[in-house]
Amino acid sequence: MLLRRTFLALTAALATVGILAGPALAQGQTPDAKPNPRVVITTTVGAITVELAADKAPITTANFLKYVDRKLYDGSTFYRASKPPGQATNDYGSIQGGLRDDVKKKLPPIAHESTLKTGLKHGDGVISMGRYAPGTAQADWVICVGDMSYLDATATDPGFAAFGHVTDGMPIVRQILGMPTDPNAGVGAMKGEILVKPVKIVSIRRAPPPDPATGPAALPAAPADTPAAPKS
């Protein structure tokens, strides 16, 4: 009888700490949590996979997926490569893609999701909406190369709306960043940053959900216009 009581007490203790409760949930995961959606941007120079932060930037993510699901980005381009003047390497800057001047395909502007609210940061591989004033973002976006935290919101600057990050294909992003630009094309912050030969976006499609055994990639703590890369 004493042995049986000891066994029952040990069983209850183990269940309390979760040893007999089955596989543990990942940190921060809830039983009904859904993985963030991923998309594959297929271009003529290679593919880029992006995980969208639906859990942190739902408005911006939903807007982007409307364009994806309606195939509105098919045939669009990466048309801008922004680097500091005189920089020879392709390890800092941003590339911009989207519908640019194709107004017939553009959907209504969306509300601005500040990084102060979402907690996202403009780090290497982060995708962020291009815009004019806050609340004007529609169909164009940039992918950051390197730490571009100057795009984050502050108490006095609304910043730009980050909404995901590249999980595969950063070599393709850097390749596009290094392509020749026309010194006379573009206006304002885009002056001299328009690609001589824009890179065609063949399609953007949702990717299959990640393998449950490995789980989704972790999100880093982390045209409409965006500022040029800071001048050195």
N, C-alpha and C positions, 0 to 999 in steps of 0.2 A: 504493500500500500504506500509506504514511504517513497519507494522508487517511482511508482506511478505519479504521485503528487509532484515529485521533483521534475519528472519529464514534462508534465503539463505546464508547470511554472516556466520552464526553460522555453517551451514552445511559444507561450504567450509573450515572453520577452523578446524572442527572435522576431515574431510577427510585428511587434511594436516598432522595432528599428528597421523593418522592411526586408529582412533577410529572406523571409518566407512569402513576401508579398509579390514576387515575380520581378521581371526586369524593371529597373528604376527608370523614371522619366529623365530626359536630359534637363540640365539646369535651365530653369525658366520656362520649361515646357509644361503645358496643361494637357489633360487627357484628350480634349477636343481640338488641340492646336493644329492648324493646317500649315504645311510648308509654304514659304513664300513662292510666288510664281517665278519661273525663269523663262527667258526668251533667247532665241538664237538669231543674231543679226548676220545674215549671209550676204557677203559682199563679193565683188569680183577679185579681191585679193585675199580672201579668207573669211573665216567665221569668228564671231565674238559672242560669247555667252554671258548674259547678264541676269543676276538675281535681283528682282524688284522688291523693295521694302514695303510690301502691302501692309505689314503690321505697324509700321511707323509713319508712313506717308501714304495713307489710303487714297486720298483725293488725286494726287499726282500719278500714283500707280494705276488707278482705275482709268484715268484719262489716257495714259500711254497705251494701255491694253485695248481701249476702244479703237485706236488707230491700228493696232496690231490685228485685232480680230476682224476688222473690216478691210484688212489688207491695203490700207491707205499709204503705208510706207513702201510698198513694192514699187521699185523703179525710182525711188528718191535717191539722195546722195549724201555722202560726207563731203562737204564743200569748203570747210574752213579748217585751217591748222594754225593754232596760235602758240607762238614761242617768244621768249624775250628776244629783243633785237640782238643779232650777232651770235646767238647760241647755236653751236654746231651739233651738239648731241640731241638725242630725242628722248631725254629722260625727264623733261619738265615742260608742261604746257597743256593744251587741250585740243581736241578735235570736235567739230560741230557737225551734226547731221540733222536730217528731217526734211520737211516739205519746202522750206525756204519761201519762195514767192508763189507757190501753188495754192492760191487762196481758195480755190474751189473744193479742195480736199480738207481744208482746215475746219475743225470743230470749234464750238464756242470756248472762250477763255475760261480758265479755272481759277479758283481761289488759291492764294499763295500759302504754301506750307513752310513756315520758317523752320530753320534748323534749330532754333531755340526751343521749338515745340516738339520736333521730331527726334531731336538728339543725334541726328546724323551729321557727319563731318565730311568736308570735301577733301578726301584723301586720294591716294593713288587708285585708279580704276573706278572711282565713283561716277555715276551718271547723274546729271542735274539738268533741270529745265532751263532753257533760254527764255528770256522775257525782256520787255521794256519796263514799264512800271509794275509793281506787285499787283497780281491779279490779271495780267495780260498774257500769261503763258498759254501756248496752244500746242504746237506740233514740233518744235525744234528743241534740241537737247545737246549737251556736251558730255564728253567723257574725259575725266581728268587724268593727267599723267604727272605723278608726283604729288606732294603736299600742296594743295591749293586752298588752304584754310582762309585765305583772304575773301573767299566766296561765301564763307559762313556768316550767318546773321549775328549782329551785335545789338546792344541797346539802342544804337543810333542808326544802324544800317540793316534793312530787311534781308539782305543777302539773297542767295538763290536757293531753289528748292531741290536738294538732293533726294533721290528716291530709289537708289539701288547701287550695285557695284558689279564689276566684271569678275566672273569666276573663271573664265577661260578665254584666251585670245588677246591678252595684252601685247604680245609681239606684233599683232596686226594693228592694234591701236598706235603703237610707236612707229610702225612703218608708215602709216598714214600721216602721222605728225611730222615725219621727215620729208614728205613729198614737197616738190617745188610750189611756191605760191607766187602770185602775180603782184609785184610791188605797186601797181597802179590800180588794182581792183579793190572794191569795197569802199565803204565810207565809215567815218567815225572810228570806233574801236576795231572794226573789221578791216581797216585800211591796210593793204599789203598782206592780208592773211587768207585771201581766197585762193583755193587750190587752182593751179593751172589746168589740171585734169581732175575734176571731182571723181570720187570713187563711188561707183554705183552700188546702192543697196538693192540687191536682187529681191530679198524678202526679209521679213521679220516674223517669226512664228513662235508660239509657245513651245517650250521644251517639255518633255515628259517629267513627271515628278521625280525627285531624287530617290535613290535606293534607300528604303527604310533602314537597312543595315548600317549605312554610313551616315545618313541624315543630310540635311542641307548644309551648304557651306556657311560658316559664320560670317555675319555682316560686320565689317570693321567699325570700331568706335569712331564710330564715324557715322526768214528768221526773225525770231526774237533775238535780242542781243545779249551777249555776256561780255564782261570786260576782257581786254587782252591780258596776256600774261604780264606780270609786273616787269617794268623795265629795271635792268640792273644798274 
